[in-house]
Amino acid sequence: MQATWIIWRREIRAYLVAPAAYAIWFFFLVVLGYSFSIQARLMAQGDAVAPMVRHIFSSLFFWMAMLIGTPLLTMRLLAEERQAGTDEALMTAPVPEYAIILGKYLATLCFFGLLWLPTLLYGPILRYFDPNLPPAMATALSGYLGAFLIGSAYLAIGLWASTVSRTQLAAAMLCFTFLCSLFFTGLLPFILRSGWWRDVAAYVSATRHMLDFSSGTIDSRPLVFYPTLTALALFAAWLSLAARRGR
């Protein structure tokens, strides 16, 4: 675990000093902030068609931030060192593969959590302008839980893509393609009326899961699916890294 901690600190430091990381943070907050401003304007005019929490966590802007932001966050994890030719020290260091994978993954997960911190101000801002607004703490926590579960799986997939790619651009494109495939597969339940394909798609549908989470409904199926997907992606990343090290 000491090796994992050392790699975690190294990656966190790299995120905090990298201009690209702050550019991703800016993109993330602009997209979600624009979504928040639209819904707040509609609420002020009395035209809002969905509760604020549902709008924030299941709108097109939310998915835009997740599908674009995740590949940008993870593309550098291993592909950057491979592209720059500085991965030789990492490949030959007496550090087990699982420590490298876990350290990099946990650092990315922590930075992903930081991206969401400013959104905690949305609730107090709304209450400031409308003190009579009913509290939605439980629903908001459910929405954040859903975003964390989906984000953790997407980051693990991005880490895997970074281990099998030679360049950061290739890693980002591979991750984006994989995530879009999952996303559009999840739209099939809204299109198909029956059949086993619809049942399978409903089980993996991130859009349906987030609609539930943003409504305050916590189903056991996504609580099992996303940790399992995360574990499988991390295992695939471990296998890829072990193969590169010739083990």
Secondary structure by P-SEA (a helix, b strand, c coil): caaaaaaaaaaaaaaaacaaaaaaaaaaaaaaaaaaaaaaaaaaaccccccaaaaacccaaaaaaaacaaaaacccccaaaaaaccccccccccccaaaaaaaaaaaaaaaaaaaaccccaaaaaaaaacccccccaaaaaaaaaaaaaaaaaaaaaaaaaaaacccaaaaaaaaaaaaaaaaaaaaccccccccaaaaaaaaacaaaaaaaaaaccccaaaaaaaaaaaaaaaaaaaaaaaaaacc
